Amino acid sequence: MRVEATIGLDRTAQSARGQYFTPELAADLIAALPRLPEVPRLRVLDPGAGSGMLTAAIIQRTCREQRIKEVDVTAAELDATLLPALKQTAELCEEQGRKSRVKVRVTVVPGDVIAQQTGPGMELGDDFDLVIMNPPYKKLAASSWQRQAMAAEGWDTGNLYAAFVALGADSLRVGGQLVAITPRSFANGPYFERFRKQLLRRVAFDRIHTFESRSTVFADNGVLQENIIFSATRGGRRGMITVTSSRDHTDVRGERTVAYDELVAPDDPHQFIRITTDELDDDAVRTITSLPASLAALAVRVSTGKVVDFRAQDNLLHAPSPDSLPLIYPGNLRGGKVLWPRPIGKAQGYQLLGADDSKALLPSGYYVLVKRFSAKEERRRIVAAVWDPAQHNQKPVAFENHLNVFHANGTGLDRELAWGLCAWLNSSVVDRYFRTFSGHTQVNATDLRSMNYPDEDALRRLGGGLENLPEQSELDTLVEQVKP
Ligand SMILES: C[S@@+](CC[C@H](N)C(=O)[O-])C[C@H]1O[C@@H](n2cnc3c(N)ncnc32)[C@H](O)[C@@H]1O
């Protein structure tokens, strides 16, 4: 059965509405994930069904397997222009059922699934065996009716995809399964923390599939997203989970089982979802979680740079002299050091105009800087460098907001500790660890605070002899020596 995902659709309008349709192979991969229970009649919900790619994939699977003899799908879609394509898919599915002697019924329901599934009566039903979805992606403002409707159901959903996942979980019977392809961004970070905790209370993950590179299945204004596919059971047991990965939708490999506590550490206050895809990831998690120190124990704090340049236009100097106060951007970080000024197309001098302007400055001292944005495809996700006051005339310094700054309660760190932290943060083991939980391009201060670190002596030993960042392999050998 061939289903045209986008019959007669305008592609620009499509991306503006967050309508990224699932390619057929990905739909098959998603439909293969749930364990289909041996029920006399399988009840499936496909919210935001589009042209019905996922409905078609699940019908194909049941017809092929011949274990379930009756399937009843509710395919809900808001966009009226998609309804003819969806109805056509529904007919094709029912025809396929007749040929395969499986009783298939696909009911197309127009309308808004958030409106339909919130409030006293869940119009589409609340006892589905399976909810399968590729939800729309769109930020939801706190004042939006969707977010408020979800809040009334006990969910904090800052994005439409989270709202869909939430109502998907609520639409299941106990023991029913939710299968979704979503951005990985809910796995860590403060923005999705409440949603993540609410989700983890309601469902237990069974399987997770990751992709090696990001794709545009979900695109936020053209920004590539890292996606995962997962299946989770409402009220399920937190046992072992299966993790697979692939480069794209075609080459599933590396099936492995992971204990639930490794996916979500029970004592993790932020409930990060860590996805380890091989033994090296496991080693990295073991290494970092067994380290003795927290940043607080090291008396080190991490904050974002204070200068938001477009709000401080008057303070910016486009052609700073060597005597100007430096304003440091991520583009100034090179090979573990800060090169200032550099031709990066930014105004890199900061001048004090009003009495309050000096609040943007940190006193002369050693600081460790980490870029706040980096993508999966980059060689390292955490890019750290040392701000060395000796190389910059011992002047106070301003850091721009796209940087995380490690400091000692608003003053500099000592030299050895700064270089030790910089080397540690740039190591391969930290990079690997970070990638197990980071699902977006941000490196949040919370992420950096949530990691364990070597103790102060070990960091000083590591930083003691450094003035530059060594080559990666040499750096990793040095780091080996301070691991417990
Ligand atoms: C990312 S597309 C996926 C479509 C389809 N499930 C697939 O896999 O190809 C999300 C779909 O959700 C629909 N949608 C967006 N908001 C919706 C809402 N509130 N209620 C129902 N459908 C919605 C969009 O029109 C779009 O067709």
The ligand as an SDF file (V2000), in Angstrom:
LIG
                    3D

 27 29  0  0  0  0  0  0  0  0999 V2000
    4.4930   16.4370   12.2170 C   0  0  0  0  0  0  0  0  0  0  0  0
    2.9490   16.2460   11.3760 S   0  0  0  0  0  0  0  0  0  0  0  0
    2.8500   14.4990   11.3020 C   0  0  0  0  0  0  0  0  0  0  0  0
    1.7740   13.9560   10.4520 C   0  0  0  0  0  0  0  0  0  0  0  0
    1.6510   12.4480   10.4190 C   0  0  0  0  0  0  0  0  0  0  0  0
    1.3310   11.8870   11.7220 N   0  0  0  0  0  0  0  0  0  0  0  0
    2.8980   11.8020    9.8990 C   0  0  0  0  0  0  0  0  0  0  0  0
    3.5220   11.1010   10.6750 O   0  0  0  0  0  0  0  0  0  0  0  0
    3.2490   11.9940    8.7440 O   0  0  0  0  0  0  0  0  0  0  0  0
    1.8290   16.7340   12.6440 C   0  0  0  0  0  0  0  0  0  0  0  0
    0.3840   16.7880   12.2350 C   0  0  0  0  0  0  0  0  0  0  0  0
   -0.3860   17.2330   13.3420 O   0  0  0  0  0  0  0  0  0  0  0  0
   -1.4230   18.0880   12.8700 C   0  0  0  0  0  0  0  0  0  0  0  0
   -1.8370   18.9300   13.9970 N   0  0  0  0  0  0  0  0  0  0  0  0
   -1.2220   20.0320   14.4960 C   0  0  0  0  0  0  0  0  0  0  0  0
   -1.8770   20.4920   15.5590 N   0  0  0  0  0  0  0  0  0  0  0  0
   -2.9370   19.6890   15.7560 C   0  0  0  0  0  0  0  0  0  0  0  0
   -3.9870   19.6530   16.6980 C   0  0  0  0  0  0  0  0  0  0  0  0
   -4.0400   20.5380   17.6900 N   0  0  0  0  0  0  0  0  0  0  0  0
   -4.9070   18.6740   16.5980 N   0  0  0  0  0  0  0  0  0  0  0  0
   -4.8250   17.7460   15.6040 C   0  0  0  0  0  0  0  0  0  0  0  0
   -3.8600   17.7350   14.6890 N   0  0  0  0  0  0  0  0  0  0  0  0
   -2.9200   18.6760   14.7550 C   0  0  0  0  0  0  0  0  0  0  0  0
   -0.7660   18.8310   11.7380 C   0  0  0  0  0  0  0  0  0  0  0  0
   -1.7350   19.3930   10.8600 O   0  0  0  0  0  0  0  0  0  0  0  0
    0.0670   17.7370   11.0970 C   0  0  0  0  0  0  0  0  0  0  0  0
   -0.6510   17.0540   10.1310 O   0  0  0  0  0  0  0  0  0  0  0  0
  1  2  1  0
  2  3  1  0
  2 10  1  0
  3  4  1  0
  4  5  1  0
  5  6  1  0
  5  7  1  0
  7  8  2  0
  7  9  1  0
 10 11  1  0
 11 12  1  0
 11 26  1  0
 12 13  1  0
 13 14  1  0
 13 24  1  0
 14 15  1  0
 14 23  1  0
 15 16  2  0
 16 17  1  0
 17 18  1  0
 17 23  2  0
 18 19  1  0
 18 20  2  0
 20 21  1  0
 21 22  2  0
 22 23  1  0
 24 25  1  0
 24 26  1  0
 26 27  1  0
M  CHG  2   2   1   9  -1
M  END
$$$$
